[in-house]
Structure formats: structure tokens, C-alpha cells
């Protein structure tokens, strides 16, 4: 599957891995939920920290829409744990140091092949386990909001924050 291009409507490649906190995470176990799978190059770098904090800041909104957030990079478990602590993250981070998940999702681009890092890309997986949206180019400063907007559109979300008061 390495190098394959995933398209909207394709089944998301299955995976099962331990998070940085030792939690078993598998796509099969998330069936029936929306899943945001965001790949990032280096835990702790400025762009990755900004992107992860963006997802953390909107985590309640994603959960309200039945959507789980999972971050994946080729960093080690220890590096991911340090990243979690530094950014105060409350969603799973998966260390993919053997690059199996990154390869299955085709995010080990040319630069990634040379440096061993994943490209910054995101997949939105629907409740049936299919790719609902793929962001190949990500601006870490606005990405979490863009993803939330996409989830809202696909789930038919119409309630505004003001109406919750």
C-alpha cells in the first residue's frame, strides 16, 4: 500500500497501534464515529505545536459532533509524550516510528523518505470507515478550524454557539 493515493470514498487503511500513553487505538474500534487522523512531521516543532493546540482548543466541538482526533508522527513514544505534556493535549498521539501507518496512508512524501518524517496531511474518516476528506496541504495556523467546518458540513450541523447559551 505504500505510495498509494487515497481518494474520497476509499476505505481508510486499517491500523492498530499503541498511543504514547499505552492505549490501544484501532480504526475498527472507532467504527460509527467520525475520525480526524492528522499526520505531522515533528512533535514539538513550531508548526506541529500550533496545529495540535488548534485541535485541542476545538476538541469539545469535535466531540460534540461525535468526532475523535488522533495525531500521528514518526516520532518516538517518548518524544510524543513530551509533546503531549508541552502542548497539554487530551487526544491520542500515535508514535509511528516504523512508518507503517504513514506508509499505508501515503504521507511519506519525497522529503519524508529522505528525512524519515511524515508530510503534514489530514484525513477525515466517516462513520463507515471511508475517507470523507483529505487535506494534502495544511496551514497549521488555520487547519483545525477548517477541519471542524468540514465535519459540521458533512454531519449537517446547524446549531450555533449562541443558541447553546
Helices and strands as residue ranges (DSSP letters): E 16-18, E 24-26, G 28-30, E 34-39, H 46-57, H 59-64, E 67-73, H 77-87, E 92-95, H 100-104, H 110-115, E 121-125, E 131-135, H 143-155, G 162-164
